[in-house]
């Protein structure tokens, strides 16, 4: 990843997605919903916004990972 950005069209394997989430959790990023970004960054300035949806039922795999890492539900609805 260049910096901390990921290609929004990237197809990502489940294990790679978990490593991605784990990295941001370990580096104290706050996961935010789109509305949180509209309010503007807070003083910490370390935020991650996740969007996904393939329409094929694999979303539940991503949801399990997000729950396991404590990412708030509002950040991935």
N, C-alpha and C positions, 0 to 999 in steps of 0.2 A: 504494500500500500504506500502510495506517495503521501507523506504526511500521515493523516489519520482518515483518509477518505477511501471510500469503496465505490466501485462502479455500480450505480443503481440498477443496471440491467444484468449484473453478474448472477450467474447460477452458482449457488454455493452448496457444498455438501454439508450434511448435518454436523459432522465433526468440525469442519472448518467454521461453521456458523457458531458453534459452541465456543471455539477458541476466540473468535471475534468478540463475542459477548463477554467472555472471561477477561479478555484484555482490557476492555473498557471498564468493567467492574473493578479490576485490580488497580487501575490507574485513576480511580475516583471520578469517573465521568458520571454525570447525572443523566439518566434516561428521561427524556421529556416527550410529551405529546405535542402535536403541531401547535396547539393553542399556547403552550408554554414558550415556544419559539417566537410566536407573534408578540408576546409581552417583552421580548428582548432578553439578552443574556444577563444573568446575575453576576455578582462579583467573581465567582469562581471561574466562569467562562469555559468550563469543560462539560460539554453536553453532547449527547448522542440521540439521534432521532431515528427510529427504525420503522420502516414500512415494508410490508410483504403481503403476498396473496397470490397464489398460483392457480387457485380454483380447482386444484386436483386433490385436495385433502391432505397435502403434506404440511399445511399450516399447523396442524396439531403437533408435529414434531418440533417446529420452531417454538410453539407456545410452551411445550414441556421444558425446553431449554431456558426460556425466559423466566418461567416460574422457578425453576431450579436455582437460577442466579438472582432471584429476588427483584427482577425488573417489574416495576408497577404495571398493573393491567392497563391503566390509562395510557401507557406509552406504546401500546401495540394493538389497540382496538381497530 
